[in-house]
């Protein structure tokens, strides 16, 4: 079971002054305070939201100081499209009953404070000094976590790696560079509708080749990405960041290992459209072959509208007492745990390296002695009790290598599957653009 948690850092906020301005007061003179930028199904995107996000993006781009700034209207249109997609996802999360409780939100905020070496109770005052509205930041974080949970449900949980795919990846790995070599990759996506005609495909392919030629002629790839890319990375100048080859979508990985830094590959066709890939850099070298692993099992219970946090925690405390009194952990996990990935194995999570789970889970594991069972604790996925079964330093055996390749294969599919999922959501939504 892979635990994921979104991270919004204060460092980003510091680079984005005014991203959360103080709430606008109602005008006693009847002045118009806001406009609708887009109607999205039963919701709206406001012009003030576009303005705030635009200011944050421009501040970040200026801080990066990479080439000339794209035209303001181009950036605003990309920002509006991103906000439309976020509104569509938020509406879907609400329809599915995905709720981020205050306790879950505070856990994520404590993690942000800890990573920035700030006492949690001092965050509001510190943000106020930076001109950031803490209440607005909390709601943005709540929304981000909800979208993360939605993507886990709709995308991550549905990603399947067949045994044949895994075997092929293991065979390919012997012919690939060392696994700890990382590639800095940028990418532009020109998307295609699922029912695109041959003429439409040819036109998009022609545009993709034209953009590639402009990049080869010296135009800034990041500006081209902001202007033309329809991928989620567009406003990040097309940057996918440093990744190992196995963590990249397979079609990108196959290309970057052939490229030298600075080179741009010919347009690549996939179900999402045409991709233009640039390799910005390569790094890596020899690394340790031994990893520290922990073996644990857990029981997960999720709060619901009927069963609140307190009731869920009490149920886990009762289960823990029954186990300490002699009942079998594995048997109870099989019939009570709501983690579909481990319940069938009696809650067994197998051998895993530190960092496999979300920070709260890792922190509890790190404090347990062998065979000790934790008190109930909360993560974004619900309430857990976990038992430490053992620790070891383990060489990279075939079994560990196979699991690592399987995880990398799943990660390599995330970007492409997410783009397909977002395109379907966007195609099914009603969107009417108003004023920006």
C-alpha positions as CSV (number, residue, x, y, z in Angstrom):
1,X,0.0,0.0,0.0
2,X,1.5,3.3,-1.1
3,X,0.6,6.3,1.0
4,X,0.6,9.7,-0.6
5,X,0.1,13.1,0.9
6,X,0.2,16.5,-0.9
7,X,2.7,19.1,0.4
8,X,2.1,22.8,0.2
9,X,5.1,24.6,1.5
10,X,5.5,28.0,3.0
11,X,8.5,28.5,0.7
12,X,6.1,28.6,-2.2
13,X,3.8,31.0,-0.5
14,X,6.8,33.3,0.3
15,X,7.5,33.4,-3.5
16,X,3.8,34.2,-4.2
17,X,2.9,37.4,-2.4
18,X,-0.8,38.1,-2.3
19,X,-1.7,34.5,-3.3
20,X,-4.3,34.6,-0.4
21,X,-5.3,38.3,0.0
22,X,-7.6,39.4,2.8
23,X,-11.3,38.6,2.2
24,X,-12.9,41.5,0.3
25,X,-15.4,43.5,2.3
26,X,-18.9,44.1,0.9
27,X,-19.2,47.6,-0.5
28,X,-21.8,49.8,1.1
29,X,-22.0,51.8,-2.2
30,X,-23.1,48.9,-4.3
31,X,-19.9,48.7,-6.2
32,X,-19.1,45.5,-8.2
33,X,-16.4,43.6,-6.2
34,X,-15.9,40.6,-8.4
35,X,-16.9,39.0,-11.7
36,X,-17.5,35.5,-12.9
37,X,-14.6,34.3,-15.2
38,X,-16.2,30.9,-16.0
39,X,-19.3,28.9,-15.2
40,X,-18.4,25.3,-14.4
41,X,-21.4,23.0,-14.1
42,X,-23.2,24.2,-11.0
43,X,-20.2,26.2,-9.8
44,X,-18.1,29.2,-10.9
45,X,-14.6,30.4,-11.2
46,X,-14.3,34.1,-10.1
47,X,-12.1,36.7,-11.7
48,X,-10.5,37.3,-8.3
49,X,-9.4,33.7,-8.2
50,X,-7.8,34.1,-11.6
51,X,-6.1,37.4,-10.5
52,X,-4.7,35.7,-7.3
53,X,-3.3,32.7,-9.2
54,X,-2.0,34.8,-12.0
55,X,0.0,36.9,-9.5
56,X,1.4,33.8,-7.9
57,X,2.5,32.3,-11.2
58,X,4.0,35.5,-12.4
59,X,5.9,35.9,-9.2
60,X,7.3,32.4,-9.5
61,X,8.3,32.8,-13.1
62,X,10.1,36.1,-12.3
63,X,11.9,34.4,-9.5
64,X,13.1,31.7,-11.9
65,X,14.4,34.4,-14.2
66,X,14.5,32.1,-17.2
67,X,14.0,34.0,-20.5
68,X,11.3,36.6,-21.4
69,X,7.9,36.4,-19.8
70,X,5.1,35.0,-22.0
71,X,2.2,37.5,-22.8
72,X,0.0,38.1,-19.8
73,X,-3.1,36.9,-21.6
74,X,-1.5,33.5,-22.3
75,X,-0.6,33.0,-18.7
76,X,-4.1,34.1,-17.6
77,X,-5.7,31.6,-20.0
78,X,-3.6,28.8,-18.6
79,X,-4.4,29.8,-15.1
80,X,-8.1,29.9,-15.9
81,X,-8.0,26.4,-17.4
82,X,-6.2,25.1,-14.3
83,X,-8.9,26.7,-12.1
84,X,-11.7,25.2,-14.2
85,X,-10.2,21.7,-13.9
86,X,-9.8,22.2,-10.1
87,X,-13.4,23.3,-9.8
88,X,-14.5,20.2,-11.8
89,X,-12.5,18.0,-9.5
90,X,-13.8,19.7,-6.3
91,X,-17.4,19.2,-7.5
92,X,-16.7,15.5,-8.1
93,X,-15.1,15.1,-4.7
94,X,-18.1,16.7,-3.1
95,X,-20.5,14.4,-5.0
96,X,-18.5,11.3,-3.9
97,X,-18.6,12.4,-0.3
98,X,-14.9,13.0,0.0
99,X,-14.5,15.1,3.2
100,X,-11.3,16.4,4.7
101,X,-11.9,16.8,8.4
102,X,-10.3,19.5,10.5
103,X,-8.1,16.9,12.2
104,X,-6.8,15.6,8.9
105,X,-6.2,19.2,7.7
106,X,-4.4,20.1,10.9
107,X,-2.1,17.1,10.6
108,X,-1.1,18.2,7.1
109,X,-0.5,21.8,8.3
110,X,1.6,20.5,11.2
111,X,3.7,18.7,8.6
112,X,4.1,21.9,6.6
113,X,5.1,23.8,9.8
114,X,7.6,21.1,10.8
115,X,9.2,21.1,7.3
116,X,9.7,24.8,7.6
117,X,10.9,24.8,11.2
118,X,8.0,26.9,12.4
119,X,5.9,26.1,15.5
120,X,2.4,25.2,14.4
121,X,0.7,27.8,16.6
122,X,2.8,30.6,15.1
123,X,1.8,29.9,11.5
124,X,-1.1,32.3,11.4
125,X,1.0,35.2,12.7
126,X,3.9,34.4,10.4
127,X,1.6,34.2,7.3
128,X,0.0,37.5,8.3
129,X,3.4,39.2,8.2
130,X,3.9,37.8,4.7
131,X,0.5,39.2,3.6
132,X,-1.1,35.7,3.4
133,X,-4.6,35.0,4.7
134,X,-4.3,31.9,7.0
135,X,-8.0,31.1,6.7
136,X,-7.8,31.1,2.9
137,X,-4.6,29.1,3.0
138,X,-6.3,26.4,5.2
139,X,-9.2,26.1,2.7
140,X,-6.8,25.9,-0.2
141,X,-5.0,23.1,1.6
142,X,-8.3,21.3,2.4
143,X,-9.2,21.5,-1.2
144,X,-5.8,20.2,-2.3
145,X,-6.0,17.2,0.0
146,X,-9.5,16.4,-1.2
147,X,-8.3,16.5,-4.8
148,X,-5.4,14.2,-3.8
149,X,-7.8,11.7,-2.3
150,X,-10.0,12.0,-5.4
151,X,-7.1,11.2,-7.7
152,X,-6.1,8.3,-5.5
153,X,-9.6,6.9,-5.8
154,X,-10.2,7.6,-9.5
155,X,-6.6,7.2,-10.9
156,X,-4.1,5.6,-8.6
157,X,-6.4,2.8,-7.4
158,X,-7.2,1.8,-11.0
159,X,-3.6,1.6,-12.3
160,X,-2.8,-2.0,-13.1
161,X,0.5,-3.5,-14.0
162,X,0.2,-6.9,-15.6
163,X,2.7,-9.7,-14.8
164,X,3.9,-9.6,-18.4
165,X,4.6,-5.8,-18.1
166,X,6.6,-6.5,-15.0
167,X,8.6,-9.2,-16.6
168,X,9.4,-7.1,-19.6
169,X,10.5,-4.2,-17.4
170,X,12.8,-6.4,-15.4
171,X,14.3,-7.7,-18.7
172,X,14.8,-4.1,-19.9
173,X,16.4,-3.0,-16.7
174,X,19.6,-5.0,-17.5
175,X,20.1,-2.9,-20.7
176,X,19.3,0.5,-19.0
177,X,21.6,2.9,-17.1
178,X,22.0,2.6,-13.4
179,X,18.7,3.0,-11.5
180,X,20.0,5.9,-9.5
181,X,20.7,8.0,-12.6
182,X,18.1,10.8,-12.8
183,X,16.9,12.9,-15.7
184,X,15.7,16.5,-15.7
185,X,12.9,16.5,-18.2
186,X,10.6,19.2,-19.7
187,X,7.6,18.3,-21.8
188,X,4.8,19.9,-23.9
189,X,1.5,18.1,-24.6
190,X,-0.9,19.0,-27.5
191,X,-4.0,17.0,-26.5
192,X,-6.4,15.2,-28.9
193,X,-10.1,14.4,-28.3
194,X,-10.8,10.7,-28.0
195,X,-12.7,10.7,-31.2
196,X,-10.3,12.8,-33.2
197,X,-10.5,12.5,-37.0
198,X,-7.4,11.7,-39.2
199,X,-7.3,15.3,-40.4
200,X,-7.4,16.7,-36.9
201,X,-4.6,14.3,-35.8
202,X,-2.5,15.4,-38.8
203,X,-3.0,19.1,-37.9
204,X,-2.0,18.6,-34.3
205,X,1.1,16.6,-35.3
206,X,2.0,19.5,-37.7
207,X,1.7,22.0,-34.9
208,X,3.8,19.8,-32.6
209,X,6.6,19.6,-35.1
210,X,6.4,23.3,-35.7
211,X,6.8,23.9,-31.9
212,X,9.7,21.5,-31.8
213,X,11.5,23.3,-34.6
214,X,11.0,26.6,-32.8
215,X,12.6,25.0,-29.7
216,X,15.5,23.7,-31.8
217,X,15.9,27.2,-33.3
218,X,16.6,28.5,-29.8
219,X,13.2,29.7,-28.5
220,X,12.8,29.2,-24.7
221,X,11.2,25.8,-24.1
222,X,9.6,26.9,-20.9
223,X,7.8,29.8,-22.6
224,X,6.6,27.5,-25.4
225,X,5.2,25.1,-22.7
226,X,3.3,27.9,-21.0
227,X,1.9,29.1,-24.3
228,X,1.0,25.8,-25.9
229,X,1.1,22.9,-23.5
230,X,-2.2,21.4,-22.3
231,X,-0.5,19.3,-19.6
232,X,-0.8,19.9,-15.9
233,X,2.9,21.0,-16.0
234,X,2.3,23.9,-18.4
235,X,2.5,26.7,-15.7
236,X,5.7,25.1,-14.4
237,X,7.3,25.7,-17.7
238,X,6.7,22.1,-18.7
239,X,9.1,20.8,-16.0
240,X,8.5,17.3,-14.8
241,X,11.5,17.6,-12.5
242,X,14.3,15.2,-11.7
243,X,13.1,11.6,-12.1
244,X,14.7,8.2,-12.6
245,X,13.9,6.6,-16.0
246,X,11.6,4.0,-14.4
247,X,9.5,6.8,-12.8
248,X,8.9,8.5,-16.2
249,X,6.1,7.5,-18.5
250,X,7.5,4.7,-20.6
251,X,7.3,6.6,-23.9
252,X,9.3,9.4,-22.3
253,X,11.8,7.1,-20.7
254,X,12.5,5.4,-24.0
255,X,13.4,8.8,-25.5
256,X,15.4,10.5,-22.8
257,X,17.9,7.7,-22.5
258,X,18.8,8.4,-26.2
259,X,19.1,12.2,-25.7
260,X,21.9,14.5,-24.7
261,X,21.1,17.4,-22.4
262,X,19.5,20.2,-24.4
263,X,18.2,17.9,-27.1
264,X,14.5,17.8,-28.1
265,X,12.9,14.6,-29.3
266,X,10.5,14.4,-32.3
267,X,6.8,14.6,-31.4
268,X,5.6,11.3,-29.8
269,X,2.0,10.1,-30.2
270,X,0.1,8.6,-27.2
271,X,-3.6,8.3,-26.4
272,X,-3.5,11.7,-24.8
273,X,-2.1,13.5,-27.8
274,X,1.3,14.6,-29.2
275,X,4.2,15.1,-26.7
276,X,7.4,17.1,-27.2
277,X,10.1,16.1,-24.8
278,X,13.3,17.9,-23.9
279,X,16.1,16.6,-21.7
280,X,17.5,19.4,-19.6
281,X,20.1,17.5,-17.5
282,X,21.4,14.2,-16.1
283,X,22.8,13.3,-12.7
284,X,23.5,10.3,-10.5
285,X,26.2,7.7,-9.8
286,X,27.0,4.8,-7.6
287,X,24.9,4.4,-4.5
288,X,24.5,2.0,-1.6
289,X,23.2,-1.5,-2.3
290,X,21.8,-2.1,1.2
291,X,18.5,-0.6,2.5
292,X,16.9,-0.6,5.9
293,X,13.5,-2.2,5.9
294,X,10.6,-2.6,8.4
295,X,8.0,-5.4,8.4
296,X,4.6,-4.3,9.7
297,X,0.9,-5.0,9.6
298,X,-2.0,-2.7,10.3
299,X,-5.7,-2.2,10.6
300,X,-7.3,0.8,8.9
301,X,-10.8,2.1,9.7
302,X,-12.2,5.1,7.9
303,X,-14.6,7.6,9.5
304,X,-18.0,8.1,7.7
305,X,-21.0,10.3,8.1
306,X,-22.5,7.7,10.5
307,X,-19.2,6.9,12.2
308,X,-17.3,10.0,13.3
309,X,-13.6,10.3,14.3
310,X,-14.2,9.6,17.9
311,X,-16.3,6.5,17.2
312,X,-13.7,5.2,14.7
313,X,-10.9,5.6,17.2
314,X,-12.8,3.9,19.9
315,X,-13.4,0.9,17.7
316,X,-9.7,0.6,17.0
317,X,-8.9,0.9,20.7
318,X,-11.3,-2.0,21.3
319,X,-9.7,-4.1,18.6
320,X,-6.2,-3.3,20.1
321,X,-7.4,-4.5,23.6
322,X,-8.8,-7.7,22.0
323,X,-5.4,-8.4,20.3
324,X,-3.5,-7.7,23.5
325,X,-5.8,-10.1,25.3
326,X,-4.8,-12.8,22.9
327,X,-7.0,-12.6,19.7
328,X,-5.2,-13.0,16.4
329,X,-4.2,-9.7,14.8
330,X,-4.2,-11.2,11.3
331,X,-7.7,-12.6,11.7
332,X,-9.1,-9.4,13.0
333,X,-7.4,-7.4,10.2
334,X,-8.9,-9.7,7.6
335,X,-12.5,-9.0,8.7
336,X,-12.3,-5.4,9.9
337,X,-9.6,-3.5,8.0
338,X,-10.7,-1.2,5.3
339,X,-7.4,-1.2,3.5
340,X,-8.2,-3.2,0.3
341,X,-4.5,-3.6,-0.4
342,X,-3.6,-5.4,2.9
343,X,-6.8,-6.7,4.5
344,X,-6.7,-10.0,2.5
345,X,-3.1,-10.6,3.8
346,X,-4.2,-10.1,7.4
347,X,-3.1,-6.4,7.3
348,X,0.5,-7.4,6.3
349,X,2.3,-4.6,4.6
350,X,5.4,-6.7,3.8
351,X,9.0,-5.4,4.0
352,X,9.2,-1.7,3.2
353,X,11.9,0.9,3.3
354,X,11.5,4.1,5.3
355,X,9.6,6.7,3.3
356,X,7.2,4.2,1.7
357,X,4.4,5.5,3.9
358,X,3.1,9.0,4.7
359,X,5.1,10.8,7.4
360,X,2.6,10.1,10.3
361,X,2.7,6.4,9.6
362,X,6.5,6.3,9.3
363,X,6.8,8.3,12.5
364,X,4.7,5.9,14.5
365,X,6.6,2.9,13.0
366,X,9.9,4.4,14.0
367,X,9.0,4.5,17.7
368,X,7.8,0.9,18.0
369,X,9.7,-2.0,19.3
370,X,9.5,-5.5,17.7
371,X,5.9,-7.0,18.1
372,X,4.7,-3.7,19.8
373,X,1.2,-2.5,18.7
374,X,0.7,1.2,18.5
375,X,-2.1,3.3,20.0
376,X,-4.7,4.4,17.3
377,X,-3.4,7.2,15.2
378,X,-4.7,9.3,12.3
379,X,-3.5,9.8,8.7
380,X,-5.3,11.3,5.8
381,X,-6.6,7.8,5.0
382,X,-8.3,7.2,8.4
383,X,-7.4,5.7,11.7
384,X,-4.8,3.0,12.1
385,X,-3.2,0.6,14.6
386,X,0.1,-0.9,13.4
387,X,2.3,-3.7,14.7
388,X,6.0,-3.7,14.2
389,X,7.0,-7.3,13.2
390,X,10.7,-6.8,12.5
391,X,13.5,-4.7,11.1
392,X,16.4,-5.6,8.9
393,X,19.2,-4.3,6.7
394,X,18.6,-6.0,3.4
395,X,20.6,-6.4,0.2
396,X,18.9,-5.6,-3.1
397,X,17.6,-9.1,-3.7
398,X,15.6,-10.2,-6.7
399,X,12.4,-9.9,-4.6
400,X,13.2,-6.3,-3.6
401,X,14.2,-5.4,-7.1
402,X,10.9,-6.8,-8.4
403,X,8.9,-4.7,-6.0
404,X,10.9,-1.6,-6.8
405,X,10.3,-2.1,-10.5
406,X,6.6,-2.7,-9.9
407,X,6.3,0.5,-7.9
408,X,8.2,2.4,-10.6
409,X,6.0,1.0,-13.3
410,X,2.9,2.2,-11.4
411,X,4.5,5.7,-10.9
412,X,5.3,5.8,-14.6
413,X,1.7,5.4,-15.5
414,X,0.4,8.1,-13.2
415,X,1.0,11.2,-15.4
416,X,-0.6,9.7,-18.5
417,X,-3.5,8.2,-16.7
418,X,-4.1,11.5,-14.8
419,X,-4.1,13.4,-18.1
420,X,-6.6,11.0,-19.6
421,X,-8.8,11.2,-16.5
422,X,-8.8,15.0,-16.5
423,X,-9.6,15.1,-20.2
424,X,-12.6,12.9,-19.6
425,X,-13.8,15.1,-16.7
426,X,-13.3,18.2,-18.8
427,X,-15.1,16.8,-21.8
428,X,-18.1,15.8,-19.6
429,X,-18.4,19.1,-17.9
430,X,-20.3,22.2,-18.9
431,X,-18.0,25.2,-19.1
432,X,-19.0,28.7,-20.2
433,X,-16.3,31.4,-20.2
434,X,-17.3,34.9,-19.2
435,X,-14.8,37.7,-18.3
436,X,-11.2,37.6,-17.1
